[in-house]
Amino acid sequence: MKQSGFKAFNTIANTIIINYRFIFNYFVNRSTNTAAESFKAKIKAFRAQFKRG
């Protein structure tokens, strides 16, 4: 893919190369970082609530 000259393919390939451990971890253990992302979103919403006023 890298030799094809299509930048979109290179971007996808690089993303997979950088994140392959997390990708494989999902398929082996069925684990994700959903809980951490949800907690992060709640903190962000909480902070935004007090920025308005």
N, C-alpha and C positions, 0 to 999 in steps of 0.2 A: 504494500500500500504506500509506503513512504516514497517509493520511486515513481509512483504514478503521477505525482504532481498535483493531486487534489488536496487542497489544504484541509477540507472538512474531514477527509479520511485520516490525515495526519493528526488532527485535533482529537479525534476519537481514539486513535491508536495510543497517543500520549496519555490520554485520560485513563485508559485501561492499564497501561504500563505503570502509571503512578499509583493507581488504586487497586491493583490486582489482589492484594492481600485481603482488603475489605470485601471485594467481590467474591472471592473464594470462600471467605469466612461465612458469608450469607448462605451459600449453597451447602457448606459442610455443617454448620451449627444452626442455621436459620436464625442468626442473630443480626440485628441492625442497630443503628444508633437513634432509632425513633424516639425513645424515651428522653434522651439527651436533647434532641432537637425540639421536642415538645416543651421541655422545661425552659429551654432558651427562649422560645417564643413567648411563654408566659411571663418571663422576666422582662422581655422587650415590651410587651403590652402593658405591664405594670408601670414601667418607667415612663412610657408614653402617656399614660393616664395622668401622671403628676406634672408632666411638662406642659400640658395644655393650659393649666390654671395658674 
